[in-house]
Amino acid sequence: MIDTPRRRVLAAAATGSTLGLAGCGDLAGSDGDAAGQTDGGEDGGAGDEGSGSGPGDSEAARATVALDVQAEIQAAREEIGTRVEEGNLSREDAQGELRDAQADIISAAVEEVRTYAADTDDLTVENANERAGAVLVAGAAAAVLGALEAGPVNALLSAADFPAPREGGQPNGS
């Protein structure tokens, strides 16, 4: 999925410039307006819809959270493969079980991010795309960066990188 060095870079520095590197360009840090002016406007850019109003808005950020579920999916794949090899499960049933296991693993990871956001001041989940393993979060810059601490989070990416769910394709929402 996303390489580990990138995650380490994002986790190492808790500043507005780090969020700028992660693609949270609608952030204005306390060190001036450098990060907040990435789109050339005073309004914080197109990514601010629905972020509310007030003095803290200039410090609002949005990011796509990439979920790290590969190890769990690989473990499920191996367990199901073993059952097929032992003759305890047909290939057709194995494919169905693997699809169900993947959906359950990703759903649990999304729920963990939702719980983390609910327990964190100034952090909300705006949307989720379980098929892509991504969650769109918004809030105070420090809270968005802090999402790296949530268990299943692999990386923070630009909010623009959030893969929009296909209509009628899978559950999502905030």
Kinemage of the C-alpha trace (Angstrom):
@kinemage 1
@onewidth
@group {chain A} dominant
@subgroup {mainchain}
@vectorlist {calphas} color= white
{ca met a 1} P 0.000 0.000 0.000
{ca ile a 2} L 1.709 3.251 1.151
{ca asp a 3} L 5.405 3.038 2.004
{ca thr a 4} L 6.510 3.192 5.632
{ca pro a 5} L 9.118 5.968 5.202
{ca arg a 6} L 6.383 8.343 4.062
{ca arg a 7} L 4.396 7.576 7.188
{ca arg a 8} L 7.445 8.182 9.340
{ca val a 9} L 8.007 11.568 7.691
{ca leu a 10} L 4.399 12.546 8.311
{ca ala a 11} L 4.447 11.301 11.890
{ca ala a 12} L 7.786 12.911 12.739
{ca ala a 13} L 6.734 16.551 12.486
{ca ala a 14} L 3.535 17.932 13.925
{ca thr a 15} L 3.495 21.241 12.102
{ca gly a 16} L 1.400 22.877 9.437
{ca ser a 17} L 4.190 22.321 6.934
{ca thr a 18} L 3.897 18.569 7.461
{ca leu a 19} L 0.205 18.746 6.744
{ca gly a 20} L 1.058 20.745 3.642
{ca leu a 21} L 3.328 17.905 2.534
{ca ala a 22} L 0.512 15.479 3.234
{ca gly a 23} L -1.738 17.517 0.970
{ca cys a 24} L -3.750 19.408 3.541
{ca gly a 25} L -3.250 22.673 1.704
{ca asp a 26} L -6.206 24.452 3.260
{ca leu a 27} L -4.347 24.839 6.552
{ca ala a 28} L -3.039 28.137 7.922
{ca gly a 29} L -0.547 27.534 10.676
{ca ser a 30} L 0.447 29.778 13.532
{ca asp a 31} L 3.667 30.614 11.684
{ca gly a 32} L 1.801 32.799 9.235
{ca asp a 33} L -0.233 32.206 6.152
{ca ala a 34} L 2.172 30.070 4.116
{ca ala a 35} L 0.164 26.849 4.148
{ca gly a 36} L -3.231 28.528 4.082
{ca gln a 37} L -2.588 30.325 0.802
{ca thr a 38} L -1.839 27.330 -1.413
{ca asp a 39} L -4.848 27.982 -3.616
{ca gly a 40} L -4.343 31.735 -3.835
{ca gly a 41} L -7.469 32.732 -1.911
{ca glu a 42} L -8.339 33.888 1.561
{ca asp a 43} L -11.245 31.494 1.930
{ca gly a 44} L -9.054 28.405 2.457
{ca gly a 45} L -9.974 26.817 -0.851
{ca ala a 46} L -12.545 24.440 -2.205
{ca gly a 47} L -11.920 21.905 0.536
{ca asp a 48} L -13.669 23.960 3.222
{ca glu a 49} L -17.296 23.186 2.390
{ca gly a 50} L -19.230 22.456 5.546
{ca ser a 51} L -16.337 23.193 7.892
{ca gly a 52} L -18.319 25.817 9.787
{ca ser a 53} L -17.302 29.324 10.683
{ca gly a 54} L -15.392 30.976 13.444
{ca pro a 55} L -11.917 32.010 14.451
{ca gly a 56} L -10.506 28.453 14.368
{ca asp a 57} L -11.430 27.844 10.731
{ca ser a 58} L -8.138 29.152 9.418
{ca glu a 59} L -6.530 26.165 11.150
{ca ala a 60} L -8.903 23.580 9.680
{ca ala a 61} L -7.486 20.739 7.634
{ca arg a 62} L -8.787 17.786 5.653
{ca ala a 63} L -6.941 14.616 4.743
{ca thr a 64} L -7.492 11.173 3.338
{ca val a 65} L -6.578 8.469 5.819
{ca ala a 66} L -5.201 5.345 4.141
{ca leu a 67} L -6.014 2.211 6.124
{ca asp a 68} L -3.408 -0.473 6.757
{ca val a 69} L -5.271 -3.782 6.666
{ca gln a 70} L -2.986 -5.856 4.448
{ca ala a 71} L -1.588 -8.017 7.261
{ca glu a 72} L -5.064 -8.981 8.463
{ca ile a 73} L -6.255 -9.716 4.930
{ca gln a 74} L -3.149 -11.822 4.246
{ca ala a 75} L -3.733 -13.802 7.455
{ca ala a 76} L -7.356 -14.466 6.419
{ca arg a 77} L -6.196 -15.465 2.925
{ca glu a 78} L -3.682 -17.932 4.385
{ca glu a 79} L -6.191 -19.432 6.817
{ca ile a 80} L -8.764 -19.912 4.066
{ca gly a 81} L -6.086 -21.308 1.718
{ca thr a 82} L -5.102 -23.873 4.339
{ca arg a 83} L -8.715 -25.004 4.664
{ca val a 84} L -8.946 -25.390 0.869
{ca glu a 85} L -5.711 -27.427 0.768
{ca glu a 86} L -6.987 -29.691 3.553
{ca gly a 87} L -10.182 -30.300 1.602
{ca asn a 88} L -12.384 -28.632 4.226
{ca leu a 89} L -13.543 -25.849 1.905
{ca ser a 90} L -14.335 -25.648 -1.809
{ca arg a 91} L -12.690 -22.984 -3.983
{ca glu a 92} L -16.051 -21.301 -4.612
{ca asp a 93} L -16.825 -21.147 -0.896
{ca ala a 94} L -13.285 -19.918 -0.219
{ca gln a 95} L -13.739 -16.995 -2.606
{ca gly a 96} L -16.948 -15.988 -0.833
{ca glu a 97} L -15.357 -16.326 2.591
{ca leu a 98} L -12.375 -14.242 1.509
{ca arg a 99} L -14.637 -11.472 0.168
{ca asp a 100} L -16.590 -11.497 3.426
{ca ala a 101} L -13.405 -11.494 5.526
{ca gln a 102} L -11.957 -8.562 3.562
{ca ala a 103} L -15.174 -6.586 3.948
{ca asp a 104} L -15.271 -7.306 7.696
{ca ile a 105} L -11.611 -6.348 8.189
{ca ile a 106} L -11.951 -3.069 6.299
{ca ser a 107} L -15.253 -2.246 7.975
{ca ala a 108} L -13.665 -2.803 11.404
{ca ala a 109} L -10.734 -0.537 10.475
{ca val a 110} L -13.101 2.215 9.295
{ca glu a 111} L -15.072 1.866 12.524
{ca glu a 112} L -11.848 2.149 14.532
{ca val a 113} L -11.036 5.433 12.779
{ca arg a 114} L -14.602 6.654 13.412
{ca thr a 115} L -14.255 5.791 17.110
{ca tyr a 116} L -10.871 7.516 17.279
{ca ala a 117} L -12.378 10.638 15.671
{ca ala a 118} L -15.366 10.596 18.023
{ca asp a 119} L -13.000 10.439 20.994
{ca thr a 120} L -10.755 13.230 19.643
{ca asp a 121} L -11.622 16.902 19.987
{ca asp a 122} L -11.827 18.790 16.697
{ca leu a 123} L -11.725 15.694 14.456
{ca thr a 124} L -14.581 14.324 12.370
{ca val a 125} L -15.023 11.690 9.703
{ca glu a 126} L -16.574 13.286 6.641
{ca asn a 127} L -16.762 10.202 4.443
{ca ala a 128} L -15.495 6.649 4.099
{ca asn a 129} L -14.832 4.414 1.125
{ca glu a 130} L -14.559 0.884 2.431
{ca arg a 131} L -13.879 -0.569 -1.002
{ca ala a 132} L -10.745 1.600 -1.286
{ca gly a 133} L -9.810 1.407 2.400
{ca ala a 134} L -9.867 5.180 2.829
{ca val a 135} L -11.476 7.631 5.233
{ca leu a 136} L -11.809 11.402 4.757
{ca val a 137} L -11.217 13.279 8.021
{ca ala a 138} L -11.457 16.970 8.850
{ca gly a 139} L -10.751 19.167 11.813
{ca ala a 140} L -8.026 21.094 13.532
{ca ala a 141} L -4.631 20.574 11.927
{ca ala a 142} L -3.138 18.890 14.988
{ca ala a 143} L -6.138 16.561 15.296
{ca val a 144} L -5.923 15.572 11.622
{ca leu a 145} L -2.208 14.870 11.982
{ca gly a 146} L -2.954 12.951 15.170
{ca ala a 147} L -5.080 10.545 13.126
{ca leu a 148} L -1.790 8.819 12.313
{ca glu a 149} L -2.000 7.441 15.844
{ca ala a 150} L -5.227 5.551 15.147
{ca gly a 151} L -4.513 1.819 14.977
{ca pro a 152} L -5.316 0.982 11.366
{ca val a 153} L -3.941 4.187 9.814
{ca asn a 154} L -1.088 3.772 7.353
{ca ala a 155} L -0.729 7.322 5.974
{ca leu a 156} L -2.291 10.734 5.535
{ca leu a 157} L -2.833 11.813 1.954
{ca ser a 158} L -4.345 14.857 0.326
{ca ala a 159} L -8.080 15.261 0.770
{ca ala a 160} L -8.188 15.503 -3.025
{ca asp a 161} L -6.876 11.911 -3.139
{ca phe a 162} L -10.003 10.575 -1.413
{ca pro a 163} L -11.519 8.007 -3.775
{ca ala a 164} L -15.176 8.935 -4.149
{ca pro a 165} L -17.391 5.901 -3.579
{ca arg a 166} L -19.289 4.698 -6.604
{ca glu a 167} L -23.018 5.311 -6.439
{ca gly a 168} L -24.845 2.295 -5.060
{ca gly a 169} L -21.559 0.381 -4.913
{ca gln a 170} L -20.860 0.161 -1.183
{ca pro a 171} L -21.773 1.701 2.145
{ca asn a 172} L -20.118 4.958 3.087
{ca gly a 173} L -20.821 8.224 4.804
{ca ser a 174} L -20.022 9.977 8.018
